[in-house]
Amino acid sequence: MKQLWPQGPVYTDDPSFKITTDSVLLADFAAGGSVDPAYCMDLGCGGGLLSVLLHERYPDARFDSVDIRPEAAELCKQNYTDNGVMGAVVCMDARKYRSIPRPGQYDLVVCNPPYYYGGKQSPDPDRAAARGGSLSPAQFSGAAAYLLHQGGELCVVHKPEFLTDIFAAMRLADIEPKRLRLVTHRADSAPALVLIAGRRGGRPGLAALPNLILTDGTGAPTDEVRRIYHIG
């Protein structure tokens, strides 16, 4: 167990999937939307990092989570207990989302899926198990459409090369892309990640936000990254 920042939440790492920049950035991005969620769902939760971080912003919200790995679901439950997070954690394949209770009742769905789906299997058994349940853009968009009420928001982090697939899948699921933010390591580098928010039943109109730049010219974290990571 570690404290994520001084006086911040505590967290026990998922041994197979350590704390990563993409999850931390996604939690901050999701908290910056127009939705003030009471009911949230994390698809493929791992150890529950997204819910733990979002709970700091929305302490009265309910955070439900699903993961295909039993050990991840148990670790997520422990992290919920350690931080007073309310919600149910279920071990299940998120692709079978029609088995999830509360359809059409969620305000916010978050997802940090494996980026390369349907490819070569990892030699690591834990990663192979997780990848075996990996969600394609069509699958996480379909799950979000089933779970969100009209006006609810899906927030996802992914790789820029899959933007076309993600936008197409979201629109087919009646989730309109509304916010887009590219993440770069330096001001002059190509995007490494993309943060996307879509609204269930939303009207067309995409806001392209300024790039999130991780390091300055000296290689030090930018002011925004310092804020996100609570670096004094």
C-alpha positions in Angstrom: 0.0 0.0 0.0 1.3 3.5 -0.8 0.0 7.0 -0.5 -0.5 8.5 -3.9 0.4 12.0 -2.6 0.8 13.6 0.8 -2.6 13.4 2.6 -4.0 11.8 -0.5 -5.6 8.4 -1.1 -3.8 5.1 -0.5 -3.4 2.5 -3.2 -2.1 -1.1 -3.5 -0.7 -1.8 -7.0 -2.0 -4.4 -9.3 1.2 -6.5 -9.7 0.5 -7.0 -13.4 -0.5 -3.4 -14.2 1.3 -0.8 -12.2 0.2 2.8 -11.9 0.5 4.4 -15.3 0.4 7.9 -16.6 -2.6 7.1 -18.8 -4.9 6.3 -15.9 -3.8 9.3 -13.9 -4.4 11.6 -16.9 -7.7 10.0 -17.7 -9.0 10.5 -14.1 -8.1 14.2 -14.3 -9.7 14.5 -17.8 -12.9 12.8 -16.7 -13.1 15.1 -13.6 -12.9 18.1 -15.9 -16.1 17.4 -17.8 -19.5 18.9 -17.5 -20.9 15.9 -15.7 -21.2 15.9 -11.9 -21.6 12.1 -11.5 -23.5 10.3 -8.8 -23.1 6.9 -10.5 -19.8 5.9 -12.3 -18.6 2.7 -14.0 -15.0 1.7 -14.7 -14.8 -0.9 -17.5 -11.7 -3.1 -16.9 -10.9 -1.6 -13.6 -7.7 -3.4 -12.7 -6.8 -2.4 -9.1 -9.4 0.4 -9.2 -7.0 3.4 -9.6 -9.5 5.4 -11.7 -12.2 5.1 -9.1 -9.9 5.9 -6.2 -8.7 9.1 -8.0 -12.2 10.1 -9.0 -13.5 9.5 -5.5 -11.2 12.3 -4.3 -13.1 14.7 -6.6 -16.6 13.1 -6.1 -16.6 11.6 -2.6 -20.4 11.0 -2.5 -20.6 9.2 -5.8 -21.0 5.5 -6.3 -18.2 3.8 -8.3 -19.0 0.4 -9.8 -16.3 -1.6 -11.6 -15.8 -4.8 -13.6 -12.7 -6.7 -14.5 -12.2 -10.1 -16.1 -9.4 -11.1 -13.7 -10.5 -12.4 -10.2 -7.3 -11.1 -8.6 -7.8 -7.6 -10.0 -11.4 -7.5 -8.8 -10.4 -8.5 -5.3 -7.6 -5.9 -5.2 -10.0 -3.3 -6.4 -12.4 -4.2 -3.5 -9.5 -3.8 -1.1 -8.6 -0.4 -2.5 -12.2 0.6 -2.2 -12.3 -0.4 1.4 -9.0 1.4 2.2 -10.3 4.6 0.8 -14.0 4.5 1.7 -15.1 4.2 -1.9 -18.8 3.2 -2.3 -19.7 0.7 -5.1 -19.8 -2.8 -6.3 -16.8 -4.6 -7.9 -17.7 -7.6 -10.1 -15.4 -10.1 -11.7 -16.8 -10.5 -15.3 -16.1 -10.0 -18.9 -17.0 -6.4 -19.7 -17.8 -7.5 -23.3 -20.9 -9.2 -21.7 -22.1 -5.8 -20.5 -25.8 -6.7 -20.8 -25.3 -8.7 -17.5 -24.3 -5.5 -15.7 -27.1 -4.1 -13.4 -28.4 -0.5 -13.7 -28.5 -0.1 -17.5 -29.1 3.4 -18.5 -28.5 4.8 -15.0 -24.8 5.8 -15.1 -23.7 9.4 -15.3 -20.0 8.5 -16.2 -18.3 5.5 -17.7 -14.5 5.5 -17.8 -12.3 3.0 -19.6 -8.5 2.6 -20.0 -8.5 -0.4 -22.3 -5.5 -2.4 -23.7 -4.7 -0.4 -26.8 -3.7 -3.3 -29.1 -6.7 -5.7 -29.2 -7.0 -8.9 -31.1 -3.3 -9.3 -31.7 -0.5 -11.6 -30.6 -1.0 -13.0 -27.1 1.4 -11.9 -24.3 3.6 -14.6 -22.8 2.8 -13.2 -19.4 -0.3 -15.2 -18.2 -1.8 -12.2 -16.2 -1.5 -9.9 -19.2 -2.7 -12.6 -21.6 -5.8 -13.0 -19.4 -6.5 -9.3 -19.4 -5.8 -8.9 -23.1 -8.1 -11.9 -23.8 -10.9 -9.7 -22.4 -9.7 -6.6 -24.0 -12.3 -4.2 -25.3 -12.3 -2.9 -28.9 -13.7 0.6 -29.6 -17.0 -1.0 -30.7 -17.2 -3.0 -27.5 -16.4 -0.3 -25.0 -18.7 2.1 -26.9 -21.5 -0.4 -26.9 -21.1 -1.0 -23.2 -21.1 2.7 -22.4 -24.2 3.2 -24.5 -26.0 0.5 -22.6 -24.9 1.8 -19.2 -25.2 5.6 -19.7 -28.4 7.6 -19.5 -29.1 10.3 -22.1 -26.5 13.0 -21.5 -24.1 10.7 -19.6 -20.4 10.8 -20.5 -17.9 8.2 -21.7 -14.2 9.1 -21.0 -11.5 6.9 -22.5 -7.7 7.1 -23.0 -6.2 5.4 -26.1 -3.6 5.7 -28.8 -4.0 8.4 -31.5 -3.7 5.9 -34.3 -7.1 4.4 -33.3 -9.0 7.7 -33.4 -10.9 6.9 -36.5 -12.0 3.6 -35.1 -13.0 5.2 -31.8 -15.0 8.0 -33.3 -16.8 5.7 -35.7 -17.7 3.3 -32.9 -18.9 6.0 -30.6 -21.2 7.5 -33.2 -22.6 4.1 -34.1 -23.4 3.6 -30.4 -25.1 7.1 -30.2 -22.2 8.6 -28.2 -21.2 11.8 -29.8 -17.5 12.8 -29.4 -17.4 16.1 -27.5 -13.9 16.7 -26.1 -10.5 15.7 -27.5 -7.1 16.2 -25.9 -3.8 15.0 -27.3 -1.0 14.1 -24.9 2.6 14.8 -25.9 5.9 14.1 -24.0 7.3 17.5 -25.2 5.9 20.5 -27.0 7.7 19.4 -30.2 6.9 15.7 -30.1 4.1 13.8 -31.7 1.1 12.8 -29.6 1.6 9.6 -27.6 -1.9 9.4 -26.1 -5.4 10.8 -26.7 -8.1 11.6 -24.2 -11.7 11.4 -25.5 -15.0 12.3 -24.0 -18.3 11.5 -25.6 -21.9 12.3 -24.6 -24.7 9.7 -24.9 -27.3 11.2 -27.3 -25.2 14.4 -27.7 -25.4 16.8 -30.6 -22.5 17.1 -33.0 -19.7 19.4 -32.0 -16.2 18.4 -30.9 -14.0 20.7 -28.8 -10.3 20.1 -29.5 -8.5 21.2 -26.3 -4.9 22.4 -26.1 -2.3 19.6 -26.0 -1.4 18.2 -22.6 2.4 18.5 -22.5 4.1 16.3 -20.0 7.6 17.8 -19.8 9.2 21.2 -20.4 12.4 22.0 -22.3 14.5 20.8 -19.5 12.7 17.5 -19.1 11.0 18.5 -15.9 7.3 18.0 -15.4 5.1 20.9 -16.7 3.0 22.9 -14.2 -0.1 21.1 -15.3 1.5 17.7 -14.7 2.7 18.9 -11.3 -0.9 19.8 -10.5 -2.3 16.5 -11.7 0.3 14.6 -9.7 0.0 16.9 -6.6 3.7 17.7 -6.9 4.5 20.6 -4.6 
